[in-house]
């Protein structure tokens, strides 16, 4: 084989390998037998996020103010960091309808999966608030997100819009193959959530997440401000998709959005057999 043929084959391989990898990831994600694991992951992850984010006001009320605002806004960011690290590979750890919709609009996530993910996220958030209500009663409004004192709904909506645009931009950017951050992306996302809460929580509660706001409102049966926390985050997520397209072009975060659950299950299934063969 001539050197030109070798060079041509190498170029073809370099082009086809990412495409083959992309198709492999999509094919794995289409396995319906594993869907229940992904949905359970979204329920559990959102439950853990909301139990931390929503309990600030409740625990503050029952502990006579022992939870500072700095601690209250830091805890959700650290929880998201932990959730992404320990089960992001299962479902992508969206934990947020705005994130699921943004990934779908970007082309990194199939639209037919979006309703199931959103339902799972809403269920996880509701279960967290039901637990808080069972433990402590409906004190502290179960951590409901609402505009701060002297802040109207439109001001809170614009703040949620801006904050979520930044959050989803961080998620889409660190999920991009161009950034190549892998699990380290969890630190960026967690840090952004903490930073947003530190300076903006007095304005809108820094929810950035329709599911996080849904749980307390459903248990309290009070949706008077909920529209703010649907329109703002989803619109902000869509803006982030446009920003990502300007910066990087079409979607490049397939595996981050969809996880690699089938590969994990296959590895765990084959491991005992490999161990036995080595004995």
C-alpha positions as CSV (number, residue, x, y, z in Angstrom):
1,X,0.0,0.0,0.0
2,X,1.4,3.4,-1.0
3,X,2.0,6.2,1.5
4,X,-0.8,8.2,-0.2
5,X,-3.3,5.3,0.3
6,X,-2.2,5.0,4.0
7,X,-2.7,8.8,4.5
8,X,-6.1,8.7,2.8
9,X,-7.3,5.8,5.0
10,X,-6.1,7.6,8.1
11,X,-8.1,10.7,7.1
12,X,-11.2,8.6,6.4
13,X,-10.8,6.9,9.8
14,X,-10.4,10.2,11.6
15,X,-13.7,11.4,10.0
16,X,-15.7,8.2,10.4
17,X,-14.7,7.5,14.0
18,X,-16.5,10.4,15.6
19,X,-19.6,9.7,13.4
20,X,-19.5,6.0,14.3
21,X,-19.2,6.9,18.0
22,X,-22.1,9.3,17.7
23,X,-24.3,6.6,16.1
24,X,-23.2,4.1,18.7
25,X,-24.2,6.5,21.5
26,X,-27.6,7.2,19.9
27,X,-28.3,3.5,19.3
28,X,-27.4,2.6,23.0
29,X,-29.7,5.4,24.2
30,X,-32.6,3.9,22.1
31,X,-32.6,0.7,24.2
32,X,-36.1,0.8,25.9
33,X,-35.2,-1.9,28.4
34,X,-33.0,0.7,30.2
35,X,-35.4,3.6,30.1
36,X,-36.7,2.9,33.6
37,X,-33.2,3.3,35.0
38,X,-32.8,6.7,33.3
39,X,-36.1,7.9,34.6
40,X,-35.4,6.7,38.1
41,X,-32.1,8.5,37.9
42,X,-33.9,11.8,37.1
43,X,-36.5,11.2,39.9
44,X,-33.7,10.5,42.4
45,X,-31.4,13.3,41.2
46,X,-34.2,15.9,41.2
47,X,-35.4,14.7,44.6
48,X,-31.9,15.2,46.1
49,X,-31.5,18.6,44.5
50,X,-34.9,19.9,45.7
51,X,-34.7,18.4,49.2
52,X,-31.5,20.5,49.7
53,X,-32.7,23.6,47.8
54,X,-36.2,23.8,49.2
55,X,-35.4,22.8,52.8
56,X,-33.5,26.0,53.5
57,X,-36.5,28.1,54.5
58,X,-38.2,25.1,56.3
59,X,-35.1,24.1,58.3
60,X,-34.4,27.8,59.0
61,X,-37.8,28.1,60.4
62,X,-37.6,25.1,62.7
63,X,-34.0,25.8,63.8
64,X,-34.5,29.4,64.7
65,X,-32.4,30.8,61.8
66,X,-29.3,28.6,61.9
67,X,-29.1,28.3,58.1
68,X,-27.3,31.3,56.6
69,X,-28.1,32.6,53.1
70,X,-24.5,31.7,51.9
71,X,-25.0,28.1,53.1
72,X,-28.5,27.9,51.6
73,X,-27.3,28.9,48.1
74,X,-24.1,26.8,48.3
75,X,-25.8,23.5,49.2
76,X,-27.8,23.1,46.0
77,X,-24.7,23.7,43.9
78,X,-22.7,21.1,45.8
79,X,-25.6,18.7,45.5
80,X,-25.8,19.1,41.7
81,X,-22.0,18.6,41.5
82,X,-22.4,15.3,43.5
83,X,-25.4,14.1,41.5
84,X,-23.6,14.7,38.1
85,X,-20.5,12.9,39.3
86,X,-22.3,9.8,40.7
87,X,-25.0,9.3,38.1
88,X,-24.6,11.7,35.2
89,X,-23.5,8.8,33.0
90,X,-26.9,7.1,33.6
91,X,-29.3,9.7,32.4
92,X,-27.2,12.8,31.7
93,X,-28.4,14.2,35.1
94,X,-30.6,16.9,33.6
95,X,-32.6,17.5,36.8
96,X,-34.3,20.4,35.1
97,X,-36.9,20.7,32.4
98,X,-35.2,23.7,30.9
99,X,-32.0,21.7,30.5
100,X,-33.9,18.7,28.8
101,X,-35.6,21.1,26.4
102,X,-32.4,22.9,25.6
103,X,-30.5,19.7,24.9
104,X,-33.4,18.6,22.6
105,X,-33.5,21.9,20.7
106,X,-29.7,21.7,20.3
107,X,-30.1,18.2,18.8
108,X,-28.2,16.4,21.6
109,X,-31.3,14.7,23.0
110,X,-34.3,13.1,21.3
111,X,-37.6,15.0,21.7
112,X,-39.6,11.8,22.4
113,X,-37.6,11.4,25.6
114,X,-38.4,14.9,26.9
115,X,-41.9,14.3,28.3
116,X,-40.7,11.3,30.3
117,X,-37.7,13.2,31.7
118,X,-39.8,16.3,32.6
119,X,-42.4,14.1,34.4
120,X,-39.7,12.3,36.3
121,X,-38.2,15.7,37.4
122,X,-41.6,17.0,38.5
123,X,-42.2,13.8,40.5
124,X,-38.8,14.0,42.2
125,X,-39.4,17.6,43.2
126,X,-42.8,16.8,44.5
127,X,-41.6,13.9,46.6
128,X,-38.9,16.0,48.2
129,X,-41.5,18.6,49.2
130,X,-43.9,16.0,50.5
131,X,-41.2,14.6,52.7
132,X,-40.4,18.1,54.0
133,X,-44.1,18.7,54.7
134,X,-44.4,15.3,56.5
135,X,-41.4,16.0,58.7
136,X,-41.9,19.6,59.6
137,X,-45.3,20.8,58.3
138,X,-45.7,23.5,55.7
139,X,-43.4,25.9,57.5
140,X,-41.2,28.2,55.5
141,X,-43.5,27.8,52.5
142,X,-41.5,24.6,51.9
143,X,-38.9,26.7,50.2
144,X,-41.2,28.0,47.5
145,X,-39.5,30.3,45.0
146,X,-41.1,33.7,44.7
147,X,-40.1,37.3,44.0
148,X,-38.3,38.9,46.8
149,X,-39.8,41.8,48.9
150,X,-40.4,44.8,46.6
151,X,-39.7,42.7,43.5
152,X,-42.6,42.2,41.0
153,X,-43.1,39.2,38.8
154,X,-41.6,40.7,35.7
155,X,-38.4,41.7,37.4
156,X,-38.1,38.2,38.8
157,X,-38.9,36.7,35.4
158,X,-36.1,38.7,33.7
159,X,-33.7,37.6,36.4
160,X,-34.6,34.0,36.0
161,X,-34.2,34.4,32.2
162,X,-30.7,35.8,32.6
163,X,-29.6,33.3,35.2
164,X,-30.9,30.3,33.3
165,X,-29.3,31.5,30.1
166,X,-26.0,31.5,32.0
167,X,-26.6,28.1,33.6
168,X,-27.6,26.3,30.4
169,X,-24.7,28.0,28.5
170,X,-22.4,26.5,31.2
171,X,-24.0,23.1,30.8
172,X,-23.9,23.1,27.0
173,X,-20.4,24.5,26.9
174,X,-18.9,22.0,29.3
175,X,-20.8,19.2,27.6
176,X,-19.2,20.0,24.3
177,X,-16.5,17.8,22.9
178,X,-14.6,20.9,22.1
179,X,-14.2,21.6,25.8
180,X,-13.4,18.0,26.6
181,X,-14.0,18.4,30.3
182,X,-15.8,15.2,31.1
183,X,-16.7,14.7,34.7
184,X,-14.9,18.0,35.6
185,X,-17.9,19.8,34.0
186,X,-19.8,19.1,37.2
187,X,-17.6,21.6,39.1
188,X,-18.4,24.3,36.6
189,X,-22.1,23.7,36.8
190,X,-22.1,23.5,40.6
191,X,-20.0,26.6,40.9
192,X,-22.3,28.6,38.6
193,X,-25.4,27.6,40.7
194,X,-23.6,28.8,43.9
195,X,-22.5,32.0,42.3
196,X,-26.0,32.7,40.9
197,X,-27.6,32.1,44.3
198,X,-25.1,34.3,46.1
199,X,-26.0,37.5,44.2
200,X,-29.5,36.9,42.8
201,X,-31.4,34.8,45.3
202,X,-32.9,37.9,47.0
203,X,-34.5,38.9,43.7
204,X,-36.1,35.7,42.4
205,X,-34.9,32.9,44.6
206,X,-32.4,31.9,41.8
207,X,-34.5,28.8,40.9
208,X,-33.5,28.4,37.2
209,X,-35.5,25.3,37.3
210,X,-39.3,24.8,36.7
211,X,-39.2,21.4,38.5
212,X,-37.5,22.9,41.6
213,X,-40.3,25.6,41.8
214,X,-43.1,23.1,41.0
215,X,-42.7,20.9,44.0
216,X,-43.4,23.5,46.8
217,X,-46.2,25.1,44.7
218,X,-48.0,21.8,44.2
219,X,-47.8,20.8,47.8
220,X,-48.9,24.2,48.9
221,X,-51.5,24.4,46.1
222,X,-50.3,27.9,45.3
223,X,-49.2,28.6,41.7
224,X,-49.6,32.4,41.8
225,X,-46.0,33.0,40.8
226,X,-45.2,29.8,39.1
227,X,-45.5,31.2,35.5
228,X,-42.4,33.2,36.3
229,X,-40.4,30.1,36.9
230,X,-41.6,28.4,33.7
231,X,-41.3,31.2,31.2
232,X,-38.0,32.7,32.6
233,X,-36.0,29.4,32.8
234,X,-37.3,27.9,29.5
235,X,-36.7,31.2,27.6
236,X,-33.3,31.5,29.1
237,X,-32.5,27.9,28.1
238,X,-33.5,28.6,24.5
239,X,-31.3,31.7,24.5
240,X,-28.4,29.6,25.7
241,X,-28.9,27.2,22.7
242,X,-28.6,30.2,20.4
243,X,-25.5,31.3,22.1
244,X,-24.0,27.8,21.9
245,X,-24.7,27.7,18.2
246,X,-23.0,31.0,17.6
247,X,-19.9,29.9,19.7
248,X,-19.6,26.2,18.5
249,X,-22.1,25.5,15.7
250,X,-24.3,22.4,15.9
251,X,-24.7,20.2,18.9
252,X,-21.6,18.3,20.1
253,X,-22.7,17.1,23.6
254,X,-24.6,13.8,22.7
255,X,-23.0,11.6,25.3
256,X,-23.2,14.2,28.1
257,X,-26.9,14.7,27.3
258,X,-27.8,11.1,27.0
259,X,-25.4,9.3,29.3
260,X,-23.8,5.9,28.5
261,X,-25.9,3.6,30.6
262,X,-25.8,0.6,28.2
263,X,-22.0,0.6,28.2
264,X,-22.0,0.7,32.0
265,X,-24.5,-2.2,32.2
266,X,-22.5,-4.2,29.7
267,X,-19.3,-3.6,31.5
268,X,-20.8,-4.7,34.8
269,X,-22.4,-7.8,33.2
270,X,-19.1,-8.9,31.6
271,X,-16.9,-8.1,34.6
272,X,-17.7,-11.3,36.7
273,X,-17.2,-13.5,33.6
274,X,-13.8,-11.8,33.0
275,X,-12.8,-12.2,36.6
276,X,-13.7,-15.9,36.5
277,X,-11.7,-16.4,33.4
278,X,-8.6,-14.9,35.1
279,X,-8.7,-17.4,37.9
